[in-house]
């Protein structure tokens, strides 16, 4: 972020960075099956799921 936005103040860079992190981070879903509890990671931008 420092290299891309040199003229923007630190707090604004932190807000942009936090927003991008919130958008691109996976959503963790806990669901129950007959074998027990499972975790699923959903990436909304990639539209892919990973089951653990």
One Martini backbone bead per residue (centre of mass of N, CA, C, O) as a GRO file, in nm:
protein
   52
    1UNK     BB    1   0.056   0.064  -0.018
    2UNK     BB    2   0.296   0.261  -0.012
    3UNK     BB    3   0.365   0.242  -0.322
    4UNK     BB    4   0.079   0.319  -0.442
    5UNK     BB    5   0.011   0.546  -0.190
    6UNK     BB    6   0.198   0.816  -0.120
    7UNK     BB    7  -0.021   1.072  -0.085
    8UNK     BB    8  -0.157   0.915   0.137
    9UNK     BB    9  -0.263   0.878   0.434
   10UNK     BB   10  -0.248   0.647   0.681
   11UNK     BB   11  -0.554   0.612   0.758
   12UNK     BB   12  -0.653   0.568   0.467
   13UNK     BB   13  -0.480   0.318   0.410
   14UNK     BB   14  -0.608   0.146   0.637
   15UNK     BB   15  -0.897   0.147   0.525
   16UNK     BB   16  -0.836   0.020   0.251
   17UNK     BB   17  -0.702  -0.237   0.361
   18UNK     BB   18  -0.947  -0.336   0.529
   19UNK     BB   19  -1.148  -0.355   0.294
   20UNK     BB   20  -0.990  -0.563   0.123
   21UNK     BB   21  -0.983  -0.780   0.340
   22UNK     BB   22  -1.294  -0.816   0.370
   23UNK     BB   23  -1.344  -0.902   0.072
   24UNK     BB   24  -1.101  -1.138   0.037
   25UNK     BB   25  -1.196  -1.297   0.266
   26UNK     BB   26  -1.298  -1.571   0.412
   27UNK     BB   27  -1.574  -1.765   0.489
   28UNK     BB   28  -1.684  -1.923   0.785
   29UNK     BB   29  -1.840  -2.249   0.798
   30UNK     BB   30  -2.047  -2.432   1.018
   31UNK     BB   31  -2.126  -2.782   0.980
   32UNK     BB   32  -2.345  -3.061   0.987
   33UNK     BB   33  -2.297  -3.409   1.006
   34UNK     BB   34  -2.288  -3.745   1.057
   35UNK     BB   35  -1.962  -3.724   1.128
   36UNK     BB   36  -1.981  -3.411   1.197
   37UNK     BB   37  -1.803  -3.138   1.212
   38UNK     BB   38  -1.762  -2.877   0.967
   39UNK     BB   39  -1.563  -2.686   0.743
   40UNK     BB   40  -1.617  -2.380   0.547
   41UNK     BB   41  -1.466  -2.205   0.275
   42UNK     BB   42  -1.561  -1.883   0.141
   43UNK     BB   43  -1.510  -1.723  -0.173
   44UNK     BB   44  -1.676  -1.463  -0.318
   45UNK     BB   45  -1.487  -1.388  -0.559
   46UNK     BB   46  -1.425  -1.700  -0.660
   47UNK     BB   47  -1.654  -1.914  -0.606
   48UNK     BB   48  -1.526  -2.097  -0.368
   49UNK     BB   49  -1.483  -2.412  -0.193
   50UNK     BB   50  -1.367  -2.535   0.132
   51UNK     BB   51  -1.339  -2.846   0.286
   52UNK     BB   52  -1.259  -2.963   0.639
   0.00000   0.00000   0.00000
